[in-house]
Amino acid sequence: MIVFEFLFQSTIGNWTVGFKTLNQNGEKLKFWQSLVRHCFDLIDIWPLGGVGVLSIKCTKKNQRVGDLVARTIVVPR
């Protein structure tokens, strides 16, 4: 998943619905950013996705915890 996101700037799910991941400056995602984003997947989905949904709703750029730490944003393709 990390390699797919790094190569195509999108996870499979985001690619399917037309989104891509960039760094906060709007530049291409770096490998370390994809790795860090996904290190926080378990936090974002705990419990039942509540942490991720809450962080998305409470941030200006609709970022989940992994995005905040990795300094990334998800935008329409």
ZALO-461725 format. One line per 5 residues: their letters; for each residue z, y, x of N, C-alpha, C, O, CB. Coordinates in steps of 0.05 Angstrom, whole numbers, plus 5000, padded with zeros to 4 digits. Glycine has a CB too. Layout:
BEGIN
a> Z/Y/X/Z/Y/X/Z/Y/X/Z/Y/X/Z/Y/X | ...
END
This chain:
BEGIN
mivfe> 5000/4976/5016/5000/5000/5000/5000/5025/5017/4986/5044/5011/5024/5000/4981 | 5015/5025/5039/5017/5048/5057/4990/5053/5070/4981/5076/5071/5039/5044/5078 | 4977/5032/5080/4951/5035/5093/4930/5044/5073/4914/5062/5079/4942/5008/5106 | 4930/5033/5048/4911/5041/5027/4915/5071/5021/4895/5086/5019/4916/5025/5002 | 4940/5080/5019/4945/5108/5013/4936/5126/5036/4925/5147/5031/4975/5112/5007
flfqs> 4941/5117/5061/4933/5133/5084/4902/5135/5085/4891/5157/5090/4943/5120/5110 | 4888/5113/5081/4859/5113/5083/4845/5128/5060/4826/5142/5064/4849/5085/5084 | 4855/5125/5035/4842/5136/5012/4857/5159/4999/4849/5170/4978/4839/5114/4991 | 4879/5168/5012/4895/5191/5003/4906/5186/4975/4912/5205/4960/4878/5216/5002 | 4910/5161/4968/4920/5155/4941/4931/5126/4940/4920/5109/4954/4898/5159/4920
tignw> 4951/5122/4924/4960/5094/4919/4939/5083/4899/4923/5097/4888/4989/5093/4908 | 4940/5057/4895/4921/5044/4876/4925/5056/4848/4906/5062/4834/4925/5014/4876 | 4950/5059/4840/4956/5070/4813/4946/5099/4810/4934/5106/4790/4985/5068/4808 | 4952/5115/4830/4943/5143/4829/4913/5145/4830/4901/5162/4817/4956/5159/4852 | 4900/5128/4846/4871/5128/4848/4859/5121/4821/4838/5133/4813/4862/5108/4870
tvgfk> 4871/5102/4808/4861/5093/4782/4861/5116/4761/4842/5118/4745/4877/5069/4771 | 4881/5132/4761/4883/5154/4742/4874/5181/4752/4876/5201/4738/4912/5156/4732 | 4863/5181/4776/4850/5205/4786/4868/5225/4802/4863/5249/4800/4838/5219/4764 | 4888/5215/4816/4905/5232/4832/4903/5225/4861/4895/5203/4868/4934/5230/4822 | 4910/5244/4879/4911/5239/4907/4936/5252/4919/4948/5270/4907/4886/5249/4922
tlnqn> 4944/5242/4942/4968/5252/4955/4960/5268/4980/4943/5260/4996/4987/5229/4964 | 4971/5292/4982/4966/5310/5005/4992/5319/5016/5013/5316/5004/4949/5334/4996 | 4991/5331/5041/5016/5343/5050/5020/5369/5036/5001/5378/5022/5016/5347/5082 | 5043/5382/5038/5048/5406/5023/5030/5429/5029/5028/5448/5013/5077/5414/5027 | 5016/5428/5051/4997/5450/5058/4970/5444/5047/4951/5460/5051/4995/5452/5089
geklk> 4966/5422/5032/4941/5415/5020/4922/5401/5039/4899/5397/5033/4927/5440/5010 | 4933/5392/5062/4917/5378/5082/4920/5348/5078/4936/5338/5063/4926/5386/5110 | 4903/5333/5092/4902/5304/5090/4930/5292/5098/4943/5302/5116/4880/5293/5109 | 4937/5272/5083/4962/5258/5087/4963/5244/5115/4943/5232/5123/4967/5237/5065 | 4985/5247/5128/4988/5233/5154/5001/5206/5149/5015/5202/5129/5006/5250/5174
fwqsl> 4997/5187/5168/5007/5160/5164/5037/5160/5161/5048/5146/5144/4999/5142/5188 | 5051/5176/5178/5081/5176/5176/5090/5186/5149/5111/5178/5139/5092/5193/5199 | 5075/5204/5137/5083/5215/5111/5081/5193/5089/5098/5191/5072/5066/5239/5103 | 5060/5177/5091/5057/5155/5072/5080/5135/5076/5091/5125/5056/5030/5141/5075 | 5086/5129/5101/5108/5110/5107/5134/5121/5096/5149/5106/5083/5110/5106/5137
vrhcf> 5141/5146/5101/5166/5157/5092/5167/5158/5061/5187/5151/5049/5170/5186/5103 | 5145/5166/5048/5144/5166/5019/5152/5139/5007/5168/5138/4988/5115/5173/5009 | 5141/5118/5018/5146/5092/5007/5173/5080/5016/5182/5060/5004/5124/5073/5015 | 5185/5091/5036/5213/5082/5043/5232/5090/5021/5254/5078/5018/5221/5095/5070 | 5225/5110/5005/5242/5120/4984/5235/5109/4956/5246/5118/4936/5241/5150/4983
dlidi> 5216/5090/4955/5208/5079/4929/5231/5067/4914/5234/5070/4890/5186/5058/4934 | 5249/5052/4928/5271/5039/4914/5290/5060/4902/5302/5056/4881/5287/5021/4934 | 5294/5082/4916/5311/5104/4905/5297/5116/4881/5310/5121/4860/5317/5126/4927 | 5271/5121/4882/5257/5133/4860/5256/5116/4835/5255/5127/4813/5228/5139/4869 | 5257/5090/4838/5256/5073/4814/5283/5065/4804/5285/5050/4784/5240/5048/4820
wplgg> 5305/5073/4818/5332/5066/4809/5343/5086/4790/5336/5109/4794/5350/5063/4834 | 5359/5080/4771/5356/5057/4754/5334/5062/4734/5333/5083/4721/5383/5052/4739 | 5317/5043/4731/5294/5044/4713/5277/5069/4716/5267/5079/4696/5304/5042/4684 | 5274/5078/4741/5257/5101/4746/5270/5128/4741/5257/5149/4743/5232/5099/4730 | 5295/5127/4734/5310/5152/4727/5311/5172/4749/5307/5196/4743/5337/5145/4718
vgvls> 5316/5164/4773/5319/5183/4795/5292/5197/4800/5291/5221/4803/5328/5169/4821 | 5270/5181/4800/5243/5192/4804/5235/5211/4782/5225/5233/4788/5223/5171/4807 | 5240/5203/4758/5233/5220/4735/5249/5246/4735/5238/5268/4730/5237/5205/4708 | 5275/5244/4741/5292/5268/4742/5283/5287/4764/5281/5311/4760/5321/5260/4746 | 5276/5276/4787/5268/5294/4809/5241/5307/4803/5236/5330/4810/5266/5278/4836
ikctk> 5223/5292/4790/5197/5303/4782/5201/5326/4762/5188/5347/4765/5178/5281/4770 | 5218/5322/4743/5223/5342/4722/5238/5367/4733/5235/5389/4722/5239/5330/4699 | 5253/5364/4755/5270/5386/4765/5258/5400/4789/5271/5418/4799/5297/5375/4772 | 5234/5393/4798/5222/5407/4821/5198/5423/4812/5184/5414/4794/5215/5387/4843 | 5193/5445/4825/5170/5462/4818/5143/5448/4821/5125/5452/4804/5170/5487/4836
knqrv> 5141/5432/4841/5115/5418/4846/5115/5390/4835/5097/5374/4843/5109/5418/4876 | 5134/5383/4818/5136/5356/4806/5136/5334/4826/5120/5315/4825/5112/5352/4786 | 5154/5336/4846/5156/5317/4867/5179/5297/4863/5200/5305/4853/5160/5331/4894 | 5173/5272/4869/5195/5252/4869/5210/5254/4895/5201/5269/4913/5184/5224/4864 | 5231/5239/4898/5248/5240/4922/5231/5234/4947/5234/5248/4968/5272/5221/4920
gdlva> 5215/5214/4946/5198/5207/4969/5179/5229/4977/5174/5233/5001/5182/5182/4963 | 5169/5244/4958/5151/5266/4964/5167/5289/4977/5157/5302/4995/5138/5276/4938 | 5191/5294/4967/5207/5315/4979/5214/5310/5008/5211/5328/5024/5233/5319/4963 | 5221/5286/5014/5229/5279/5041/5204/5279/5060/5205/5288/5082/5242/5251/5042 | 5182/5268/5050/5157/5266/5066/5141/5292/5066/5121/5294/5080/5140/5243/5056
rtivv> 5149/5311/5050/5135/5337/5047/5106/5333/5038/5087/5342/5051/5135/5352/5074 | 5104/5318/5015/5078/5313/5004/5077/5321/4974/5098/5326/4962/5071/5283/5006 | 5053/5324/4964/5049/5330/4936/5027/5312/4925/5009/5302/4940/5041/5360/4932 | 5028/5307/4899/5007/5291/4886/4992/5310/4867/5004/5323/4851/5019/5266/4869 | 4965/5310/4871/4948/5329/4856/4925/5315/4844/4918/5293/4853/4939/5352/4875
pr> 4912/5327/4824/4888/5314/4813/4866/5312/4834/4863/5329/4852/4877/5331/4789 | 4851/5291/4833/4829/5285/4853/4807/5305/4849/4787/5304/4864/4819/5257/4850
END
